[in-house]
């Protein structure tokens, strides 16, 4: 599942915020959850741990990508407005410590991203109908496992390897972000293509890593990749407090069934289905010299994407609140 590093650190840092709904989407997830738990013992516990709110915490895991993986020094100062709250010596040391502990602690192919960046996604082929560990694109340190690990720490259990999460504050910060990630279809579903632009099934026969499209980062609609299109959301989505319509929809979402340890697997399967829809009707040109594929999107795609983004952000906010309420009723 590893997404190979092909760019210098400075370019990666600038692109680092383009992850799962972008900052507006992540802040919306946190804001919805904050509103749903307001005035409850759950909210008091969250405030006690964070010293702030979920809206602020939800961007922390992306801000930590501003830490240089070679020097383990934060180098994101002034680049992203949402990270300004963490750009002070104490907070930067916390991000640096997290990255240091979670770089090189997982088993990955040569040239793969640092482990903590791999925690943000899984790349299950669109031919699959359910998330299952062992499929191409999954790992013991993907987004599904990362959410389960964060929940375990919040439940006072040992942090499962290969994750190195050392406090409830850290666990809550990354959980509030990863639950947003797992609801972004390009962080769960992926199409695998041969050089001619034909869809292939990576789970059949011998897997060729060259067929990866890195969660649609290699699929270009003009100059913008498809992953970035799904990340991009207007500032209005992050309004605080959320609209009455959003809160009504969030409150109406049924809790995920089964044990909380399996919730992230259920969410990945659900998002995989949406991801399969998100790739439907797309046509692919042959691979160019930079391992990119120009794509043509079907009619009405932009409207479908916008509706799906808003629905997924609302679900993510509701589920973040449900998880925290289950842990601290």
C-alpha positions in Angstrom: 0.0 0.0 0.0 3.0 2.3 0.3 2.9 5.5 -1.6 6.4 6.0 -2.8 8.1 9.3 -2.1 8.9 10.9 -5.4 9.3 14.6 -4.4 11.7 16.5 -2.3 10.6 17.3 1.3 9.8 20.9 0.6 7.3 20.0 -2.1 5.8 17.3 0.1 5.4 19.8 2.9 3.4 22.1 0.7 1.3 19.2 -0.4 1.0 17.8 3.0 -2.2 19.6 3.9 -4.0 18.2 0.9 -5.3 15.2 2.8 -8.9 13.9 3.3 -11.2 16.8 2.9 -8.5 19.4 3.6 -8.5 21.6 6.7 -12.0 22.8 6.2 -13.4 19.3 6.1 -11.4 18.2 9.1 -12.4 21.2 11.2 -16.1 20.5 10.2 -15.8 17.0 11.5 -14.5 18.2 14.8 -17.1 21.0 15.0 -19.9 18.6 14.4 -18.6 16.3 17.1 -18.1 19.2 19.5 -21.7 20.2 19.0 -23.1 16.7 19.5 -21.4 16.1 22.8 -21.8 19.6 24.2 -22.7 19.7 27.8 -22.1 16.0 28.4 -19.6 14.2 30.6 -18.0 13.1 27.3 -17.3 16.8 26.4 -15.8 17.5 29.8 -13.5 14.5 29.5 -12.4 15.6 26.0 -11.7 19.1 27.2 -9.8 17.8 30.2 -7.5 15.7 27.8 -7.1 18.2 25.0 -7.3 21.5 26.8 -9.1 22.7 23.7 -11.8 21.3 21.4 -12.1 18.7 18.6 -12.3 21.3 15.9 -8.8 22.4 16.7 -7.5 18.8 17.4 -8.8 17.5 14.0 -6.0 19.2 12.0 -3.1 18.2 14.3 -2.1 15.0 12.4 -1.8 16.9 9.1 0.1 19.7 10.9 2.6 17.1 12.1 3.5 16.4 8.5 5.4 19.7 8.7 8.0 17.8 10.6 11.0 17.1 8.4 11.5 13.3 8.5 15.2 13.6 8.3 15.9 16.1 11.0 12.7 15.7 13.0 12.3 19.4 13.2 9.0 21.2 12.5 9.4 23.3 9.3 5.8 24.3 8.6 5.8 27.7 10.3 3.4 30.2 8.6 2.5 27.8 5.8 -1.0 26.8 6.9 -3.4 29.0 8.9 -5.0 26.1 10.7 -1.7 25.0 12.1 -0.8 28.4 13.7 -2.2 27.3 17.0 0.5 24.5 17.1 3.4 26.7 16.0 4.9 27.4 19.4 7.9 25.6 21.0 6.0 23.2 23.2 3.5 22.1 20.6 6.2 21.7 17.9 8.1 19.5 20.3 5.0 17.3 20.6 4.6 17.0 16.9 8.3 16.3 16.5 8.2 13.6 19.1 5.2 11.9 17.5 6.9 11.8 14.1 10.2 10.6 15.5 8.4 7.7 17.2 6.3 6.9 14.2 8.9 7.0 11.4 10.6 3.7 10.5 8.6 1.7 13.0 6.5 -0.1 10.4 7.5 -2.6 7.7 7.3 -0.9 4.3 8.9 -1.2 0.9 12.0 0.9 0.2 11.2 4.5 -0.5 7.8 4.4 1.1 6.4 7.4 3.1 7.2 7.6 6.8 5.0 5.4 8.8 2.9 8.1 10.4 1.8 9.3 6.9 0.7 5.8 6.0 -1.6 5.9 9.0 -3.9 8.2 7.0 -5.1 5.8 4.3 -5.6 2.3 2.8 -5.7 1.5 -0.9 -8.2 -1.2 -1.5 -9.0 -2.1 -5.1 -12.4 -1.0 -6.4 -13.1 -4.7 -7.3 -13.5 -5.6 -3.6 -16.8 -5.2 -1.8 -15.4 -5.2 1.8 -12.3 -4.2 3.6 -10.3 -7.2 4.7 -6.7 -7.2 6.1 -4.3 -8.9 3.7 -5.7 -7.4 0.5 -3.4 -5.4 -1.6 -3.4 -1.9 -0.3 -4.0 -2.8 3.3 -1.4 -3.2 6.1 -1.1 -3.5 9.9 -0.5 0.3 10.0 -3.2 1.6 7.6 -6.1 3.9 8.5 -8.3 1.1 9.8 -5.6 -0.2 12.1 -4.6 3.4 13.1 -8.2 4.2 14.3 -8.4 1.0 16.3 -5.0 1.7 17.9 -6.1 5.2 18.9 -9.3 3.9 20.4 -7.3 1.3 22.4 -5.1 3.9 23.9 -8.2 6.0 24.9 -9.7 2.9 26.5 -6.5 2.5 28.7 -5.3 -0.5 26.8 -1.7 -0.9 25.6 -0.9 0.7 22.3 -0.7 -2.1 19.7 2.4 -2.3 17.5 3.7 -0.9 15.2 2.0 2.3 16.5 3.7 4.4 19.1 1.1 6.6 20.7 2.2 7.7 24.2 -0.7 9.7 25.6 -4.5 10.1 25.5 -4.0 13.6 24.2 -2.0 12.3 21.2 -4.5 9.5 20.6 -7.5 11.9 20.7 -5.8 14.3 18.3 -5.0 11.7 15.7 -8.4 9.9 16.2 -10.3 13.1 15.5 -8.3 13.4 12.2 -8.3 9.7 11.1 -12.1 9.4 11.4 -12.3 12.2 8.9 -9.7 10.4 6.7 -11.6 7.1 6.6 -14.7 8.8 5.3 -12.8 10.3 2.3 -13.3 7.7 -0.5 -9.9 8.4 -2.0 -8.3 7.4 1.3 -9.9 3.9 1.2 -10.7 2.9 -2.4 -8.1 2.9 -5.3 -8.0 2.0 -8.9 -5.0 0.0 -10.3 -4.1 0.6 -13.9 -1.7 -0.9 -16.4 0.5 1.4 -18.7 -2.3 1.4 -21.3 -4.8 2.9 -18.7 -6.7 -0.4 -18.4 -8.1 -1.3 -15.0 -6.5 -4.3 -13.4 -7.2 -6.4 -10.3 -4.2 -6.3 -8.0 -5.5 -9.2 -5.9 -5.4 -11.6 -8.9 -2.2 -13.2 -9.8 1.1 -11.5 -9.1 0.8 -7.9 -7.9 2.7 -5.3 -9.8 3.4 -2.2 -7.7 3.6 -0.1 -10.9 -0.2 -0.4 -11.2 -0.8 1.7 -8.1 -2.3 5.2 -8.6 -1.7 6.3 -4.9 -5.3 6.9 -3.9 -6.0 8.8 -7.2 -3.0 11.1 -6.7 -1.7 9.9 -10.1 -5.0 10.6 -11.9 -5.2 14.0 -13.5 -8.3 15.8 -14.6 -6.4 18.6 -16.4 -3.8 19.8 -14.0 -5.5 18.8 -10.8 -5.4 15.3 -9.5 -8.6 13.5 -8.5 -7.5 13.0 -4.9 -7.1 16.8 -4.5 -10.5 17.4 -6.0 -12.0 15.2 -3.2 -9.9 17.0 -0.6 -11.0 20.5 -1.7 -13.9 21.9 0.3 -15.2 25.4 0.7 -14.7 27.2 4.1 -18.5 27.3 4.6 -18.5 23.6 5.4 -16.5 24.3 8.5 -18.9 26.9 9.9 -19.2 27.0 13.7 -21.7 26.1 15.0 -22.9 23.7 12.2 -26.2 24.4 10.6 -29.4 22.9 12.0 -29.7 20.7 8.9 -26.2 19.2 9.4 -26.8 18.6 13.1 -30.2 16.9 12.5 -28.6 14.6 9.9 -25.7 13.8 12.3 -28.0 13.0 15.2 -30.1 10.7 13.0 -27.1 8.6 12.0 -27.4 5.1 13.6 -24.5 3.9 15.7 -22.2 1.3 14.1 -23.0 -2.2 15.2 -20.8 -4.6 17.0 -17.8 -4.1 19.2 -16.1 -0.7 19.0 -12.8 -2.4 18.0 -14.4 -3.3 14.7 -16.0 0.0 13.8 -13.2 1.2 11.7 -13.4 -1.9 9.5 -17.1 -1.3 9.0 -16.5 2.3 8.1 -13.8 1.3 5.6 -16.2 -1.1 3.9 -18.9 1.5 3.7 -16.4 4.1 2.3 -15.1 1.5 -0.2 -18.6 1.2 -1.7 -18.7 5.0 -2.1 -15.2 5.0 -3.6 -16.3 2.4 -6.1 -19.0 4.8 -7.2 -16.5 7.6 -7.3 -14.4 5.8 -9.9 -17.5 4.7 -12.0 -17.6 6.1 -15.5 -14.1 7.5 -15.4 -12.0 6.9 -18.5 -8.2 6.7 -18.4 -5.6 7.7 -20.9 -2.3 5.7 -21.1 0.3 6.4 -18.6 2.7 9.3 -19.3 6.4 9.5 -18.5 5.7 10.6 -14.9 3.4 7.7 -14.0 0.3 10.0 -14.4 -2.9 9.2 -16.2 -5.1 11.9 -17.7 -8.8 11.1 -16.9 -12.2 12.2 -18.2 -14.9 12.5 -15.6 -18.5 11.5 -16.4 -21.3 14.1 -16.6 -22.5 15.4 -13.2 -19.4 14.2 -11.4 -18.8 17.5 -9.6 -22.3 17.6 -8.1 -22.0 14.0 -7.0 -18.7 14.7 -5.4 -20.0 17.8 -3.5 -23.0 15.9 -2.2 -20.9 13.0 -1.1 -18.3 15.2 0.6 -20.9 16.9 2.7 -22.6 13.6 3.6 -19.3 12.0 4.6 -18.1 14.9 6.7 -21.4 14.8 8.6 -21.1 11.0 9.1 -17.5 11.4 10.3 -18.5 14.1 12.8 -21.3 11.9 14.1 -19.1 8.9 14.4 -16.4 10.8 16.2 -19.0 11.8 18.8 -20.3 8.2 19.0 -16.9 6.8 19.6 -16.1 9.2 22.3 -19.5 8.8 24.0 -19.0 5.0 23.9 -15.6 5.4 25.6 -16.7 8.1 28.1 -20.5 7.8 28.5 
